Amino acid sequence: CDSSVEFWREFGNQNNPRTLQTNIADIAAIASRFATQGPDALRYWLRHTGRSSYFAGNALLGNLGYQLHERLVKRNDDRSSTTASSNGSVLPFGMDSSVASRLLLEAYLCYEQDYELITEGKYTEPWDMTSFRHRQYNPANALRQTNRFVNEAIGTLRRRYRQNEEDKNIWITDSASPKLYPDYYRTAFHYQTDGWMSKRSADVYETSTETLFLGRQDAMQRTSLPPIVKYANEKVSNGGEPLTILEVACGTGRFMTFIRDNLPLNAECTAVDLSPYYLDAARDNDAYWRKYRREEESRKGNVMSKDVIQPLRLVQAQAEDLPFEDESFDIVVCVYLYHELPQEIRSKVSAEMARVLKQNGLLVFTDSIQRGDRPMLDEGLTQFENMNEPFYANYCGDNLPDHFLKEGLTPLAKSVRSTTKSLSFLKA
């Protein structure tokens, strides 16, 4: 375990309660520390401050849109009218200022820990935050994503407060739908429109999740990178064939771009997901990263042809039935999947990832914290079930390392960043 594990375990405990005043003071202290580290640190701070401000604004607009919608349709008999969220509070879910400011503080603490590892050379600065040429800084793109999010938030919040069983259904809920989609998958996770099974869902997913975490999700996911980069550097220094990497349940493929940006450009990368719509989004993210990387290299004087960086290989498959031969990959990565799986499926996925991992290969697992990782949040963790996360309560008590130890993997490290933890294992 690194120092982050103890830091987040003690953060906000009974001996260090969080109030609006202490949270604001700590945010100001973090800003001061960034300012004294030089222009690069200050640039990182300012851009990530803008990032959190944008997503915090989305959260407020989404909540306001929901409240206005409820008033317009005059659903006075809807159970949502009795909830804290619809009592006129500006803040989502009726949270108070101490909780809201703590969540913002956690974003800034994530950024500080992220930047510390960047300066230590554990991984590179996120490629999407280094230049205003990235499409996310385009005002039209930002407005389009905000519009998508607000429209999605209205429906998501209504379903969340209604808690009706029919709101959990999606078009593949019908038993006649293809058997490719297991029963546990046939639900509207998070009460999002169509679950994982539409282009609309894939288009708004990144904005929705980053809004939920006030912009810190990318920084939390980057806890996966240090063992990957270390392993890759050691592997490359020994020569041999290009690295082979698999990401299981890649979603929109956004995190894979961060992985690729930290690896040799000849690395052979594969991504698996069950949703064709999210795989299509992953294809777009990968194509944009490759184009962006070539342009950045060209500005440095390193002119590259299009075939220097090969496209990401995309495969539609179940994580518990991977269509690859034994020992196919040097590195296997899985991010934010297990909390949406039944316990017995977690065991099957663990076995499959271990099977396709090469001897002396690296497995990196990253997901939500569990009970005991941050005691102050233990009581509230199970509330995620109210967002149609049917397996989350079980996940919070599951002994995750056991899934991998049973497959003969050796534990390497554990790190925590806010509400995300990462475990790494070696197939020795």
N, C-alpha and C positions, 0 to 999 in steps of 0.2 A: 504494500500500500504506500502511495506517496502522501505528501503532506496535505494534499487537497481533501483526503478522506477525513482526517481529523478536523480540518478547518470547517467543513460543512456540517460535520456531526455536531460541533459545538455552536455553530452560528445560530443565534436567536434562541438559545436554550434559556432555561429559567433564570440562570445567573446573568444573562445578557439579553433582557427583553428588548424588543424593537418598538419604537414609537415613531411618530411622524418626525419629531425633532431629531432624534438620533439617526434616523435614516437619511434625512436631508444633510445632516452634518457629515455623515460618512460618504455620501455622494460627493460633497464638496471636497473632502479630503482626497478622494480618488482623483478628482479633476486636478487638484493641486499636484499630486504625485506625477500625473501624466505631463503636466506643464513643465515640470522641472527636468524631464528626461530628454528634452530636445525636440526639434521640429518633427521628426518622424513619429514620435510618440504622440505629440499634440495632434498631428494630422489623423492618426489612428483614432484618437479620442473624439475629435470633432465629427468624423464621419460616422462613428458608431453612435455618438449622441444623436446625430441626425437620423440614424437608423431607428433607434428606440423611440424618438419623437414621432416619426412617421407611423410606426406600428401602434404606439399609444394613442395617436389620433384616430387610427382605424378602430381601435377598441371603443373609444368614446362615440364615434359615429355609428358603429354597429349597434351599440346599446341604445343610442338615441333613435336610430331608424326603427328598431324593434318597438320602442315605446310609442313612437308616432303611429306606427302601423296598428298597434293594439287599440289606440284611441280612435283611429279612423274606421276600423272595422267594428268597433264597439262590441267586442266580445266580452261583455261583463260577466258572463257565466263561465268563461274559460278559467281553468284553475291557475293559469299563469297570472291572472289578475290579483291573486292573493300572495304572490311571491315577492321576495325582497327586491327582485330586479325591476319589477314594474311599479315600484312605489315612488317613482320620480327621481330616484338616485341617478346622478350622472355616471357613476361608476358601474361597470358590469357586475352582475351577480350580487348587487347590493353590498359590495365590500366597502370597508371604511378606509379612511385616508392612511392609517398606519399600515394596513395590509397592502394597499396600492403602492405606497412609497417603498415598502419592503421589496415588492416584486421589481420595482424599478432599480432599487439598490442591488438586487441580485443580478440584474442584467449588467450593471457596471462592474460588479465584482467578477462576473464571467469575463468581461472584456479585459479586465486587469490581469486575470490569470492567463487568458489567451495571449495577451501581448507579452507577458513574461516568458512564455514558452517560445514565442516567435523570436524574441531577442536572444534566447538561449540556443537557437538553432534547431529546436525540436521539430519545427515545421515552418513553412513559409507563410508570409502574410496572406490572408485570403485574397485570391485573385480578383474577386468581384468588388473589392473595397480599395483597390490601389489606384484606380483611374476613373474619372467622371465620364470616360468614354463608354463605360458599361451601360447596357440598356436599362438597368434598373434605375439609373439617374435621369432617364428621359421623363419629363413631366407627364407626357401623354400616357406612357406606360404606367406610371405611378397612379394616375387618376383612374385608368382602366382597372387596375388591380383593386383599388379602393372601392370602386363601384361594384366590382364582382364580390368583394368581401361583404360589403354592407347588405347587398341583396341576399347573399348566403346566410349572413348572421341573423337576419330577420326570421328566416325559416328554421335555422338551427336552434335559436333560442326559443321559438314557439314550441318546437317539438320537445326540447329539453324540459320545458316547464309543464307541458301537457303530460308527459310520461305515459303516452298511449302505446300499446303494443303494436298497433298498425303503423305507427310512425317509424318502427324499426325495419319495416319491410322494404325491399328494393326489388327491381325487376327480376333478379335471379333467385328470389325467395321461392318462387314456384318450383315444385319438385321436378317439373318437366325440363328445367334448365339444365345445361350441360353438366355432367358429373365432374368436369374439370374443377368446378367450384365446390369445395367442401361445405358442409352444413354450417360450420362455425364462421365461414366467410360471407354467408348470405344474410347480412344485416347491415344497417346503416350506421356503421361505427361513427361515434361522435354526433350522431343525428345529422350528419352532413348529407346533402342531397345525393341520392343514388349510392351511398356508401363509397366504395372504390370503383364503381362501375359506370362512369360516364366521363366524357370530356369536360363537362362543366365542373365536376368534382376535381379532376386533375388540374384544371386551369386555376382554380382558386386555392388549392391545398397549401402551397408554400406561404401564401399571404395569410391564410387562416391560422396556420400553426405558429408562424412568427408573431402574429398579432396576439395570440394566446400567451406567448412567452415574452412579449414586449421586445422582440428582436434578438433574443439571446439564443435561439435554437441552434443556429449555425455554430456559434461559439461553444455551445454545450456538445454538439456532435464532434467538434474538433478534438475532444478528449480521446477520440479513437486514433488520431494521427501519430502521436509520438512512437508507439510500438511499431506501427507500419513503416514509418520513415527510417527508424533505427534498423529494422530487419532488412528493408530494401537496400540501405547503404552497405550493410555487411554483405548482403548477397551479391550486389553489384561489384564490390571490391574483390570478390573471389572469382569474378568472371563467369563465363558460361552463358546459357540461354537467357533470353529476355524473361523478366518476371511475369508470372501469370497470376491474375487477381480476380476473385469472384466476390461480388456483393449480392447477398441473398435478401430479397424483399427490398429492392432498390427504390421503390416509389417513383418519384419524378426524376430520379437520377441526379439531383442537385449535389448530394454529398459525394457521389462518385467523381464529380468534377474537381472537388477539393483533393480527393485521393490522387487522381491523375496528375494534378498540378504539382504534386509533391514527389512524383515518381519519375524514373527515366522515361523519356518520350516513346521509347520502343516497347514499353510494358504492354502486355496483352491483357486487356480488361474485358470481363464479362459481367453482365448484370441480369438478375432474374427477378421477375415479379409475376403475380398472377393476373393483374389487371392490364388488359391491352391498352387502355386509355392512359394509364400511368407510364407504361412502356413507351408510348408515343411521346409523352412529355419528356421522358428520359432521353429519347433520341434527339429531341430538339435541344435540350440542355447540353448534351454532349457535342452536337454540331456547333452550337454557339461557342462553347469553351474552346474547341479546336480552332475555329476561325479566330477567336479573340487571342489565343495563345500564339498562333502564327503571326498575327499582326504585331503583337508585343515583341516577339523575337525579331521581326523585321525592323522595328524601330531601334533595336539594339544592334542592328547590322547583321543579324543572323537570318538571312533569307531562307525560307523553308518551302518546299513543295508540299502540295496537299496530302501526298501519300506518306509523309514522314510520321505523322501521328495517325494511326489507324483508328477508324470509328469503333465505338464501343459495341461489343457483341451483345445483343439483347435477346433474351430467351423467356418465353412465357411458360411458367411451370410452377408447381407447388413446391414450397420449401421443404416439405417432408418427403418429396419424391424427385430429387434433382436428377436431370437427364445427362449426367456426366459420368465418365469412368472413374474408378478408384484412383486416388492420388493424382488428380488433374491440376491442382492449383497450389502455388506457393503461399498465397495469402487468401483467407476467406474472411469476409467482413459481414456483420449483420447488425443493423441499427434500427431500433424502435419497432421490432417485430413481436418479441415474445409476450409482451403484455396484452396482445390481441389474439393469443393462442390458448386453447385448452392445455392443461398441464401435460396430458399424454402426447399431444402434438409437439409440445416443446421438446420432449424427449426424442421424438422421431426426427425433428429438425436438427437437433444436436448431433444425433448419430449420422445423419446425412452430411452435415458440414464436416464432421470428422472424417467420414469416408472419402470425400473428394479432396481432402487436404493432403498434400504430399508429406512424406516423412521429413521431419525437421521443419515443417511448415508452420505458419503463424495463423492463429484464429483470434479475431478481435470481435468481441460482443459488447454492444452498447445499447442501453435501454433506460427506462425510468428507474429512479431509486426505488428501494423497497423499505419495508418497515425496519427500523434500526439504523438505516443510513443517515437519516435526519430525524431524530426523535421528536422534534417539535412539530413535524408534519405528519407523524404516524396516524393520528386520529383523522386527519383530513384526507389521507390518501384514498381511502375507500369511497370517498364522495365522487370519484371519477366514474364510478359505476352509473351515476345519474346522467352521464354523458353517453350512455349506451356503450360502455366498455365492459361487456359481460364477464370477461375473464380477469379483470384487473385486480379484484380483491384476492383471488387465488394467486395471481402473479406476485403480489406484494409479500406473500408468505412462502413462496417457493424457494427451495434451496438451489439457486441457479448454478453454482459451481459444480454441484453433484452431477448435473446433466452432462458436463464435459469431462469430469473426472471418470465417470463410468465408461467413457469412450477412450480412456487411456491418455487424455491430454494432461499436460503439466501446467499448473498455473504460473503466470509470470508477474502480472501487476494488476493493481486496481487503482482507479482514480475516480473522483467525483467532481462534478461542476454543477452547482445549483441542484436541479431536480433530475440530473442525468448521471449515470455511472457507466464506467467502461471497464471490462475485464479482458485480459489477454492470456492466451494459452499457446503452448508449443506442443507439436506432435513429435515428441522425442523418440 
